């Protein structure tokens, strides 16, 4: 039995276009893989640990075998727990809206917690960085209020999809599939509804090969 981790990065629930598309993908996946476990994590609601001074000091002290306080160990262990939950999955689905041309700050916090040396990537002076989360596919549903097609002047303002693709690949996840739903605002509700319908159907089809 496998495990799929469904990461939501929108607080909008049923009003979210990214969750509608990713949710359709997950529903179809569940139908085809009834024996697999599906864990849902909405980073907007999750009690994610703060990566403050205690966690930062604890991280470097523990990793280098230096003395540290109980508070520092506890802070770092809270981060390790989030990493372990992420790495326990065999497959990943993400619902990511665009906020101010990038990703929601809570998703950035989540990435800042899990992207850690010796846990999700390694570094060697001779070979550089190597991702440690390998052999696992990811599906990402991206939603944007505007349009940022490749090759257009607006494409340079897209710091959402390029960043998520990069950070997943940095951790070793190279099989990345995605659906982009745009525009959800600038062309009006009728266009948004049509785009949503098309994206949901595309996501369902992609789930059948996941």
KELUM-971335 format. One record per residue (C-alpha): residue number from 1; residue in one letter; x negated, y, z. Coordinates in nm, 3 decimals, decimal comma, padded with zeros to 5 digits, m for minus. Example, Ala and Ser with C-alpha at 12.3 -4.5 7.8 and 13.67 -1.06 7.14 Angstrom:
BEGIN
<node><drenlum>1</drenlum><selo>A</selo><xx>m01,230</xx><yy>m00,450</yy><zz>00,780</zz></node>
<node><drenlum>2</drenlum><selo>S</selo><xx>m01,367</xx><yy>m00,106</yy><zz>00,714</zz></node>
This chain:
BEGIN
<node><drenlum>1</drenlum><selo>X</selo><xx>00,000</xx><yy>00,000</yy><zz>00,000</zz></node>
<node><drenlum>2</drenlum><selo>X</selo><xx>m00,136</xx><yy>00,341</yy><zz>m00,099</zz></node>
<node><drenlum>3</drenlum><selo>X</selo><xx>m00,088</xx><yy>00,684</yy><zz>00,055</zz></node>
<node><drenlum>4</drenlum><selo>X</selo><xx>00,002</xx><yy>01,005</yy><zz>m00,121</zz></node>
<node><drenlum>5</drenlum><selo>X</selo><xx>m00,052</xx><yy>01,337</yy><zz>00,056</zz></node>
<node><drenlum>6</drenlum><selo>X</selo><xx>00,189</xx><yy>01,607</yy><zz>m00,060</zz></node>
<node><drenlum>7</drenlum><selo>X</selo><xx>00,053</xx><yy>01,952</yy><zz>00,031</zz></node>
<node><drenlum>8</drenlum><selo>X</selo><xx>00,297</xx><yy>02,242</yy><zz>00,009</zz></node>
<node><drenlum>9</drenlum><selo>X</selo><xx>00,165</xx><yy>02,599</yy><zz>00,018</zz></node>
<node><drenlum>10</drenlum><selo>X</selo><xx>00,490</xx><yy>02,793</yy><zz>00,003</zz></node>
<node><drenlum>11</drenlum><selo>X</selo><xx>00,716</xx><yy>02,899</yy><zz>00,293</zz></node>
<node><drenlum>12</drenlum><selo>X</selo><xx>01,015</xx><yy>02,931</yy><zz>00,058</zz></node>
<node><drenlum>13</drenlum><selo>X</selo><xx>01,139</xx><yy>02,568</yy><zz>00,074</zz></node>
<node><drenlum>14</drenlum><selo>X</selo><xx>01,417</xx><yy>02,510</yy><zz>m00,180</zz></node>
<node><drenlum>15</drenlum><selo>X</selo><xx>01,365</xx><yy>02,858</yy><zz>m00,331</zz></node>
<node><drenlum>16</drenlum><selo>X</selo><xx>01,007</xx><yy>02,777</yy><zz>m00,425</zz></node>
<node><drenlum>17</drenlum><selo>X</selo><xx>00,937</xx><yy>02,701</yy><zz>m00,789</zz></node>
<node><drenlum>18</drenlum><selo>X</selo><xx>00,612</xx><yy>02,521</yy><zz>m00,709</zz></node>
<node><drenlum>19</drenlum><selo>X</selo><xx>00,787</xx><yy>02,299</yy><zz>m00,452</zz></node>
<node><drenlum>20</drenlum><selo>X</selo><xx>01,071</xx><yy>02,227</yy><zz>m00,697</zz></node>
<node><drenlum>21</drenlum><selo>X</selo><xx>00,823</xx><yy>02,103</yy><zz>m00,957</zz></node>
<node><drenlum>22</drenlum><selo>X</selo><xx>00,594</xx><yy>01,916</yy><zz>m00,718</zz></node>
<node><drenlum>23</drenlum><selo>X</selo><xx>00,897</xx><yy>01,774</yy><zz>m00,538</zz></node>
<node><drenlum>24</drenlum><selo>X</selo><xx>01,033</xx><yy>01,632</yy><zz>m00,863</zz></node>
<node><drenlum>25</drenlum><selo>X</selo><xx>00,695</xx><yy>01,470</yy><zz>m00,921</zz></node>
<node><drenlum>26</drenlum><selo>X</selo><xx>00,693</xx><yy>01,319</yy><zz>m00,572</zz></node>
<node><drenlum>27</drenlum><selo>X</selo><xx>01,053</xx><yy>01,196</yy><zz>m00,600</zz></node>
<node><drenlum>28</drenlum><selo>X</selo><xx>00,973</xx><yy>01,016</yy><zz>m00,925</zz></node>
<node><drenlum>29</drenlum><selo>X</selo><xx>00,654</xx><yy>00,876</yy><zz>m00,775</zz></node>
<node><drenlum>30</drenlum><selo>X</selo><xx>00,848</xx><yy>00,743</yy><zz>m00,475</zz></node>
<node><drenlum>31</drenlum><selo>X</selo><xx>01,099</xx><yy>00,576</yy><zz>m00,707</zz></node>
<node><drenlum>32</drenlum><selo>X</selo><xx>00,823</xx><yy>00,399</yy><zz>m00,896</zz></node>
<node><drenlum>33</drenlum><selo>X</selo><xx>00,604</xx><yy>00,319</yy><zz>m00,594</zz></node>
<node><drenlum>34</drenlum><selo>X</selo><xx>00,843</xx><yy>00,235</yy><zz>m00,308</zz></node>
<node><drenlum>35</drenlum><selo>X</selo><xx>00,569</xx><yy>00,060</yy><zz>m00,114</zz></node>
<node><drenlum>36</drenlum><selo>X</selo><xx>00,343</xx><yy>00,365</yy><zz>m00,095</zz></node>
<node><drenlum>37</drenlum><selo>X</selo><xx>00,349</xx><yy>00,603</yy><zz>00,198</zz></node>
<node><drenlum>38</drenlum><selo>X</selo><xx>00,410</xx><yy>00,972</yy><zz>00,128</zz></node>
<node><drenlum>39</drenlum><selo>X</selo><xx>00,300</xx><yy>01,227</yy><zz>00,387</zz></node>
<node><drenlum>40</drenlum><selo>X</selo><xx>00,413</xx><yy>01,588</yy><zz>00,347</zz></node>
<node><drenlum>41</drenlum><selo>X</selo><xx>00,212</xx><yy>01,878</yy><zz>00,487</zz></node>
<node><drenlum>42</drenlum><selo>X</selo><xx>00,337</xx><yy>02,234</yy><zz>00,449</zz></node>
<node><drenlum>43</drenlum><selo>X</selo><xx>00,035</xx><yy>02,442</yy><zz>00,544</zz></node>
<node><drenlum>44</drenlum><selo>X</selo><xx>00,259</xx><yy>02,743</yy><zz>00,604</zz></node>
<node><drenlum>45</drenlum><selo>X</selo><xx>00,425</xx><yy>02,568</yy><zz>00,898</zz></node>
<node><drenlum>46</drenlum><selo>X</selo><xx>00,144</xx><yy>02,340</yy><zz>01,012</zz></node>
<node><drenlum>47</drenlum><selo>X</selo><xx>m00,045</xx><yy>02,404</yy><zz>01,334</zz></node>
<node><drenlum>48</drenlum><selo>X</selo><xx>m00,381</xx><yy>02,441</yy><zz>01,162</zz></node>
<node><drenlum>49</drenlum><selo>X</selo><xx>m00,671</xx><yy>02,506</yy><zz>01,395</zz></node>
<node><drenlum>50</drenlum><selo>X</selo><xx>m00,843</xx><yy>02,841</yy><zz>01,373</zz></node>
<node><drenlum>51</drenlum><selo>X</selo><xx>m01,199</xx><yy>02,827</yy><zz>01,247</zz></node>
<node><drenlum>52</drenlum><selo>X</selo><xx>m01,332</xx><yy>03,076</yy><zz>01,498</zz></node>
<node><drenlum>53</drenlum><selo>X</selo><xx>m01,654</xx><yy>03,114</yy><zz>01,692</zz></node>
<node><drenlum>54</drenlum><selo>X</selo><xx>m01,604</xx><yy>02,798</yy><zz>01,901</zz></node>
<node><drenlum>55</drenlum><selo>X</selo><xx>m01,546</xx><yy>02,579</yy><zz>01,596</zz></node>
<node><drenlum>56</drenlum><selo>X</selo><xx>m01,834</xx><yy>02,735</yy><zz>01,402</zz></node>
<node><drenlum>57</drenlum><selo>X</selo><xx>m02,077</xx><yy>02,701</yy><zz>01,691</zz></node>
<node><drenlum>58</drenlum><selo>X</selo><xx>m01,957</xx><yy>02,349</yy><zz>01,766</zz></node>
<node><drenlum>59</drenlum><selo>X</selo><xx>m01,993</xx><yy>02,245</yy><zz>01,403</zz></node>
<node><drenlum>60</drenlum><selo>X</selo><xx>m02,357</xx><yy>02,342</yy><zz>01,374</zz></node>
<node><drenlum>61</drenlum><selo>X</selo><xx>m02,452</xx><yy>02,229</yy><zz>01,724</zz></node>
<node><drenlum>62</drenlum><selo>X</selo><xx>m02,294</xx><yy>01,884</yy><zz>01,684</zz></node>
<node><drenlum>63</drenlum><selo>X</selo><xx>m02,420</xx><yy>01,832</yy><zz>01,328</zz></node>
<node><drenlum>64</drenlum><selo>X</selo><xx>m02,776</xx><yy>01,917</yy><zz>01,436</zz></node>
<node><drenlum>65</drenlum><selo>X</selo><xx>m02,766</xx><yy>01,735</yy><zz>01,769</zz></node>
<node><drenlum>66</drenlum><selo>X</selo><xx>m02,794</xx><yy>02,051</yy><zz>01,977</zz></node>
<node><drenlum>67</drenlum><selo>X</selo><xx>m02,629</xx><yy>02,121</yy><zz>02,315</zz></node>
<node><drenlum>68</drenlum><selo>X</selo><xx>m02,271</xx><yy>02,245</yy><zz>02,300</zz></node>
<node><drenlum>69</drenlum><selo>X</selo><xx>m01,984</xx><yy>02,318</yy><zz>02,535</zz></node>
<node><drenlum>70</drenlum><selo>X</selo><xx>m01,667</xx><yy>02,116</yy><zz>02,585</zz></node>
<node><drenlum>71</drenlum><selo>X</selo><xx>m01,469</xx><yy>02,396</yy><zz>02,422</zz></node>
<node><drenlum>72</drenlum><selo>X</selo><xx>m01,694</xx><yy>02,391</yy><zz>02,117</zz></node>
<node><drenlum>73</drenlum><selo>X</selo><xx>m01,663</xx><yy>02,014</yy><zz>02,084</zz></node>
<node><drenlum>74</drenlum><selo>X</selo><xx>m01,284</xx><yy>02,033</yy><zz>02,117</zz></node>
<node><drenlum>75</drenlum><selo>X</selo><xx>m01,263</xx><yy>02,308</yy><zz>01,855</zz></node>
<node><drenlum>76</drenlum><selo>X</selo><xx>m01,474</xx><yy>02,110</yy><zz>01,607</zz></node>
<node><drenlum>77</drenlum><selo>X</selo><xx>m01,286</xx><yy>01,786</yy><zz>01,675</zz></node>
<node><drenlum>78</drenlum><selo>X</selo><xx>m00,962</xx><yy>01,967</yy><zz>01,585</zz></node>
<node><drenlum>79</drenlum><selo>X</selo><xx>m01,116</xx><yy>02,048</yy><zz>01,247</zz></node>
<node><drenlum>80</drenlum><selo>X</selo><xx>m01,238</xx><yy>01,690</yy><zz>01,206</zz></node>
<node><drenlum>81</drenlum><selo>X</selo><xx>m00,882</xx><yy>01,568</yy><zz>01,261</zz></node>
<node><drenlum>82</drenlum><selo>X</selo><xx>m00,754</xx><yy>01,778</yy><zz>00,971</zz></node>
<node><drenlum>83</drenlum><selo>X</selo><xx>m01,035</xx><yy>01,647</yy><zz>00,749</zz></node>
<node><drenlum>84</drenlum><selo>X</selo><xx>m00,959</xx><yy>01,287</yy><zz>00,847</zz></node>
<node><drenlum>85</drenlum><selo>X</selo><xx>m00,591</xx><yy>01,329</yy><zz>00,762</zz></node>
<node><drenlum>86</drenlum><selo>X</selo><xx>m00,684</xx><yy>01,470</yy><zz>00,422</zz></node>
<node><drenlum>87</drenlum><selo>X</selo><xx>m00,931</xx><yy>01,192</yy><zz>00,346</zz></node>
<node><drenlum>88</drenlum><selo>X</selo><xx>m00,686</xx><yy>00,921</yy><zz>00,455</zz></node>
<node><drenlum>89</drenlum><selo>X</selo><xx>m00,489</xx><yy>00,972</yy><zz>00,132</zz></node>
<node><drenlum>90</drenlum><selo>X</selo><xx>m00,547</xx><yy>00,790</yy><zz>m00,196</zz></node>
<node><drenlum>91</drenlum><selo>X</selo><xx>m00,367</xx><yy>01,049</yy><zz>m00,409</zz></node>
<node><drenlum>92</drenlum><selo>X</selo><xx>m00,279</xx><yy>01,418</yy><zz>m00,375</zz></node>
<node><drenlum>93</drenlum><selo>X</selo><xx>00,006</xx><yy>01,641</yy><zz>m00,487</zz></node>
<node><drenlum>94</drenlum><selo>X</selo><xx>m00,009</xx><yy>02,017</yy><zz>m00,431</zz></node>
<node><drenlum>95</drenlum><selo>X</selo><xx>00,259</xx><yy>02,284</yy><zz>m00,468</zz></node>
<node><drenlum>96</drenlum><selo>X</selo><xx>00,079</xx><yy>02,617</yy><zz>m00,510</zz></node>
<node><drenlum>97</drenlum><selo>X</selo><xx>00,242</xx><yy>02,955</yy><zz>m00,573</zz></node>
<node><drenlum>98</drenlum><selo>X</selo><xx>00,039</xx><yy>03,255</yy><zz>m00,683</zz></node>
<node><drenlum>99</drenlum><selo>X</selo><xx>00,005</xx><yy>03,529</yy><zz>m00,423</zz></node>
<node><drenlum>100</drenlum><selo>X</selo><xx>m00,168</xx><yy>03,852</yy><zz>m00,528</zz></node>
<node><drenlum>101</drenlum><selo>X</selo><xx>m00,337</xx><yy>03,670</yy><zz>m00,819</zz></node>
<node><drenlum>102</drenlum><selo>X</selo><xx>m00,478</xx><yy>03,402</yy><zz>m00,587</zz></node>
<node><drenlum>103</drenlum><selo>X</selo><xx>m00,354</xx><yy>03,134</yy><zz>m00,348</zz></node>
<node><drenlum>104</drenlum><selo>X</selo><xx>m00,158</xx><yy>03,176</yy><zz>m00,021</zz></node>
<node><drenlum>105</drenlum><selo>X</selo><xx>m00,383</xx><yy>03,252</yy><zz>00,274</zz></node>
<node><drenlum>106</drenlum><selo>X</selo><xx>m00,270</xx><yy>02,942</yy><zz>00,463</zz></node>
<node><drenlum>107</drenlum><selo>X</selo><xx>m00,386</xx><yy>02,718</yy><zz>00,179</zz></node>
<node><drenlum>108</drenlum><selo>X</selo><xx>m00,719</xx><yy>02,900</yy><zz>00,180</zz></node>
<node><drenlum>109</drenlum><selo>X</selo><xx>m00,741</xx><yy>02,833</yy><zz>00,556</zz></node>
<node><drenlum>110</drenlum><selo>X</selo><xx>m00,670</xx><yy>02,465</yy><zz>00,492</zz></node>
<node><drenlum>111</drenlum><selo>X</selo><xx>m00,944</xx><yy>02,445</yy><zz>00,229</zz></node>
<node><drenlum>112</drenlum><selo>X</selo><xx>m01,184</xx><yy>02,626</yy><zz>00,463</zz></node>
<node><drenlum>113</drenlum><selo>X</selo><xx>m01,116</xx><yy>02,357</yy><zz>00,722</zz></node>
<node><drenlum>114</drenlum><selo>X</selo><xx>m01,156</xx><yy>02,051</yy><zz>00,502</zz></node>
<node><drenlum>115</drenlum><selo>X</selo><xx>m01,441</xx><yy>02,160</yy><zz>00,274</zz></node>
<node><drenlum>116</drenlum><selo>X</selo><xx>m01,727</xx><yy>02,069</yy><zz>00,508</zz></node>
<node><drenlum>117</drenlum><selo>X</selo><xx>m02,075</xx><yy>01,924</yy><zz>00,447</zz></node>
<node><drenlum>118</drenlum><selo>X</selo><xx>m02,113</xx><yy>01,549</yy><zz>00,510</zz></node>
<node><drenlum>119</drenlum><selo>X</selo><xx>m01,733</xx><yy>01,515</yy><zz>00,521</zz></node>
<node><drenlum>120</drenlum><selo>X</selo><xx>m01,605</xx><yy>01,617</yy><zz>00,177</zz></node>
<node><drenlum>121</drenlum><selo>X</selo><xx>m01,930</xx><yy>01,713</yy><zz>00,004</zz></node>
<node><drenlum>122</drenlum><selo>X</selo><xx>m02,304</xx><yy>01,666</yy><zz>00,041</zz></node>
<node><drenlum>123</drenlum><selo>X</selo><xx>m02,608</xx><yy>01,865</yy><zz>m00,067</zz></node>
<node><drenlum>124</drenlum><selo>X</selo><xx>m02,949</xx><yy>01,750</yy><zz>m00,180</zz></node>
<node><drenlum>125</drenlum><selo>X</selo><xx>m03,220</xx><yy>02,000</yy><zz>m00,280</zz></node>
<node><drenlum>126</drenlum><selo>X</selo><xx>m03,310</xx><yy>01,783</yy><zz>m00,577</zz></node>
<node><drenlum>127</drenlum><selo>X</selo><xx>m02,962</xx><yy>01,709</yy><zz>m00,708</zz></node>
<node><drenlum>128</drenlum><selo>X</selo><xx>m02,746</xx><yy>01,986</yy><zz>m00,565</zz></node>
<node><drenlum>129</drenlum><selo>X</selo><xx>m02,389</xx><yy>01,941</yy><zz>m00,446</zz></node>
<node><drenlum>130</drenlum><selo>X</selo><xx>m02,200</xx><yy>01,611</yy><zz>m00,464</zz></node>
<node><drenlum>131</drenlum><selo>X</selo><xx>m01,832</xx><yy>01,563</yy><zz>m00,386</zz></node>
<node><drenlum>132</drenlum><selo>X</selo><xx>m01,750</xx><yy>01,284</yy><zz>m00,144</zz></node>
<node><drenlum>133</drenlum><selo>X</selo><xx>m01,374</xx><yy>01,254</yy><zz>m00,205</zz></node>
<node><drenlum>134</drenlum><selo>X</selo><xx>m01,395</xx><yy>01,045</yy><zz>m00,519</zz></node>
<node><drenlum>135</drenlum><selo>X</selo><xx>m01,174</xx><yy>00,811</yy><zz>m00,717</zz></node>
<node><drenlum>136</drenlum><selo>X</selo><xx>m00,852</xx><yy>00,988</yy><zz>m00,620</zz></node>
<node><drenlum>137</drenlum><selo>X</selo><xx>m00,623</xx><yy>01,175</yy><zz>m00,860</zz></node>
<node><drenlum>138</drenlum><selo>X</selo><xx>m00,446</xx><yy>01,502</yy><zz>m00,789</zz></node>
<node><drenlum>139</drenlum><selo>X</selo><xx>m00,138</xx><yy>01,667</yy><zz>m00,937</zz></node>
<node><drenlum>140</drenlum><selo>X</selo><xx>m00,090</xx><yy>02,040</yy><zz>m00,889</zz></node>
<node><drenlum>141</drenlum><selo>X</selo><xx>00,225</xx><yy>02,242</yy><zz>m00,958</zz></node>
<node><drenlum>142</drenlum><selo>X</selo><xx>00,138</xx><yy>02,609</yy><zz>m01,008</zz></node>
<node><drenlum>143</drenlum><selo>X</selo><xx>00,402</xx><yy>02,884</yy><zz>m01,006</zz></node>
<node><drenlum>144</drenlum><selo>X</selo><xx>00,347</xx><yy>03,247</yy><zz>m01,104</zz></node>
<node><drenlum>145</drenlum><selo>X</selo><xx>00,582</xx><yy>03,544</yy><zz>m01,124</zz></node>
<node><drenlum>146</drenlum><selo>X</selo><xx>00,396</xx><yy>03,673</yy><zz>m01,428</zz></node>
<node><drenlum>147</drenlum><selo>X</selo><xx>00,218</xx><yy>03,511</yy><zz>m01,721</zz></node>
<node><drenlum>148</drenlum><selo>X</selo><xx>m00,156</xx><yy>03,445</yy><zz>m01,742</zz></node>
<node><drenlum>149</drenlum><selo>X</selo><xx>m00,210</xx><yy>03,239</yy><zz>m02,059</zz></node>
<node><drenlum>150</drenlum><selo>X</selo><xx>m00,564</xx><yy>03,129</yy><zz>m02,142</zz></node>
<node><drenlum>151</drenlum><selo>X</selo><xx>m00,738</xx><yy>03,367</yy><zz>m02,376</zz></node>
<node><drenlum>152</drenlum><selo>X</selo><xx>m00,512</xx><yy>03,660</yy><zz>m02,290</zz></node>
<node><drenlum>153</drenlum><selo>X</selo><xx>m00,624</xx><yy>03,980</yy><zz>m02,112</zz></node>
<node><drenlum>154</drenlum><selo>X</selo><xx>m00,419</xx><yy>03,870</yy><zz>m01,810</zz></node>
<node><drenlum>155</drenlum><selo>X</selo><xx>m00,609</xx><yy>03,542</yy><zz>m01,779</zz></node>
<node><drenlum>156</drenlum><selo>X</selo><xx>m00,893</xx><yy>03,716</yy><zz>m01,599</zz></node>
<node><drenlum>157</drenlum><selo>X</selo><xx>m00,652</xx><yy>03,804</yy><zz>m01,318</zz></node>
<node><drenlum>158</drenlum><selo>X</selo><xx>m00,573</xx><yy>03,437</yy><zz>m01,251</zz></node>
<node><drenlum>159</drenlum><selo>X</selo><xx>m00,762</xx><yy>03,343</yy><zz>m00,935</zz></node>
<node><drenlum>160</drenlum><selo>X</selo><xx>m00,510</xx><yy>03,072</yy><zz>m00,848</zz></node>
<node><drenlum>161</drenlum><selo>X</selo><xx>m00,552</xx><yy>02,777</yy><zz>m01,083</zz></node>
<node><drenlum>162</drenlum><selo>X</selo><xx>m00,926</xx><yy>02,820</yy><zz>m01,150</zz></node>
<node><drenlum>163</drenlum><selo>X</selo><xx>m00,998</xx><yy>02,830</yy><zz>m00,777</zz></node>
<node><drenlum>164</drenlum><selo>X</selo><xx>m00,788</xx><yy>02,526</yy><zz>m00,687</zz></node>
<node><drenlum>165</drenlum><selo>X</selo><xx>m00,933</xx><yy>02,327</yy><zz>m00,977</zz></node>
<node><drenlum>166</drenlum><selo>X</selo><xx>m01,285</xx><yy>02,425</yy><zz>m00,871</zz></node>
<node><drenlum>167</drenlum><selo>X</selo><xx>m01,243</xx><yy>02,343</yy><zz>m00,502</zz></node>
<node><drenlum>168</drenlum><selo>X</selo><xx>m01,087</xx><yy>02,003</yy><zz>m00,577</zz></node>
<node><drenlum>169</drenlum><selo>X</selo><xx>m01,368</xx><yy>01,918</yy><zz>m00,817</zz></node>
<node><drenlum>170</drenlum><selo>X</selo><xx>m01,624</xx><yy>02,039</yy><zz>m00,564</zz></node>
<node><drenlum>171</drenlum><selo>X</selo><xx>m01,491</xx><yy>01,778</yy><zz>m00,322</zz></node>
<node><drenlum>172</drenlum><selo>X</selo><xx>m01,516</xx><yy>01,508</yy><zz>m00,591</zz></node>
<node><drenlum>173</drenlum><selo>X</selo><xx>m01,158</xx><yy>01,504</yy><zz>m00,721</zz></node>
<node><drenlum>174</drenlum><selo>X</selo><xx>m01,209</xx><yy>01,513</yy><zz>m01,097</zz></node>
<node><drenlum>175</drenlum><selo>X</selo><xx>m00,881</xx><yy>01,359</yy><zz>m01,217</zz></node>
<node><drenlum>176</drenlum><selo>X</selo><xx>m00,666</xx><yy>01,673</yy><zz>m01,189</zz></node>
<node><drenlum>177</drenlum><selo>X</selo><xx>m00,332</xx><yy>01,699</yy><zz>m01,367</zz></node>
<node><drenlum>178</drenlum><selo>X</selo><xx>m00,112</xx><yy>02,005</yy><zz>m01,351</zz></node>
<node><drenlum>179</drenlum><selo>X</selo><xx>00,202</xx><yy>02,184</yy><zz>m01,458</zz></node>
<node><drenlum>180</drenlum><selo>X</selo><xx>00,216</xx><yy>02,563</yy><zz>m01,469</zz></node>
<node><drenlum>181</drenlum><selo>X</selo><xx>00,553</xx><yy>02,733</yy><zz>m01,441</zz></node>
<node><drenlum>182</drenlum><selo>X</selo><xx>00,546</xx><yy>03,096</yy><zz>m01,554</zz></node>
<node><drenlum>183</drenlum><selo>X</selo><xx>00,692</xx><yy>03,354</yy><zz>m01,553</zz></node>
<node><drenlum>184</drenlum><selo>X</selo><xx>00,929</xx><yy>03,309</yy><zz>m01,261</zz></node>
<node><drenlum>185</drenlum><selo>X</selo><xx>01,003</xx><yy>03,682</yy><zz>m01,220</zz></node>
<node><drenlum>186</drenlum><selo>X</selo><xx>00,893</xx><yy>03,915</yy><zz>m01,499</zz></node>
<node><drenlum>187</drenlum><selo>X</selo><xx>01,120</xx><yy>03,776</yy><zz>m01,773</zz></node>
<node><drenlum>188</drenlum><selo>X</selo><xx>01,438</xx><yy>03,753</yy><zz>m01,567</zz></node>
<node><drenlum>189</drenlum><selo>X</selo><xx>01,638</xx><yy>03,472</yy><zz>m01,403</zz></node>
<node><drenlum>190</drenlum><selo>X</selo><xx>01,754</xx><yy>03,299</yy><zz>m01,721</zz></node>
<node><drenlum>191</drenlum><selo>X</selo><xx>01,401</xx><yy>03,250</yy><zz>m01,847</zz></node>
<node><drenlum>192</drenlum><selo>X</selo><xx>01,288</xx><yy>03,142</yy><zz>m01,499</zz></node>
<node><drenlum>193</drenlum><selo>X</selo><xx>01,565</xx><yy>02,882</yy><zz>m01,481</zz></node>
<node><drenlum>194</drenlum><selo>X</selo><xx>01,475</xx><yy>02,742</yy><zz>m01,823</zz></node>
<node><drenlum>195</drenlum><selo>X</selo><xx>01,105</xx><yy>02,731</yy><zz>m01,733</zz></node>
<node><drenlum>196</drenlum><selo>X</selo><xx>01,187</xx><yy>02,552</yy><zz>m01,407</zz></node>
<node><drenlum>197</drenlum><selo>X</selo><xx>01,397</xx><yy>02,290</yy><zz>m01,586</zz></node>
<node><drenlum>198</drenlum><selo>X</selo><xx>01,121</xx><yy>02,221</yy><zz>m01,839</zz></node>
<node><drenlum>199</drenlum><selo>X</selo><xx>00,851</xx><yy>02,205</yy><zz>m01,571</zz></node>
<node><drenlum>200</drenlum><selo>X</selo><xx>01,053</xx><yy>01,967</yy><zz>m01,354</zz></node>
<node><drenlum>201</drenlum><selo>X</selo><xx>01,102</xx><yy>01,728</yy><zz>m01,646</zz></node>
<node><drenlum>202</drenlum><selo>X</selo><xx>00,735</xx><yy>01,749</yy><zz>m01,738</zz></node>
<node><drenlum>203</drenlum><selo>X</selo><xx>00,640</xx><yy>01,670</yy><zz>m01,377</zz></node>
<node><drenlum>204</drenlum><selo>X</selo><xx>00,868</xx><yy>01,366</yy><zz>m01,369</zz></node>
<node><drenlum>205</drenlum><selo>X</selo><xx>00,709</xx><yy>01,233</yy><zz>m01,686</zz></node>
<node><drenlum>206</drenlum><selo>X</selo><xx>00,358</xx><yy>01,285</yy><zz>m01,551</zz></node>
<node><drenlum>207</drenlum><selo>X</selo><xx>00,447</xx><yy>01,105</yy><zz>m01,227</zz></node>
<node><drenlum>208</drenlum><selo>X</selo><xx>00,508</xx><yy>00,788</yy><zz>m01,427</zz></node>
<node><drenlum>209</drenlum><selo>X</selo><xx>00,137</xx><yy>00,770</yy><zz>m01,512</zz></node>
<node><drenlum>210</drenlum><selo>X</selo><xx>00,001</xx><yy>00,868</yy><zz>m01,171</zz></node>
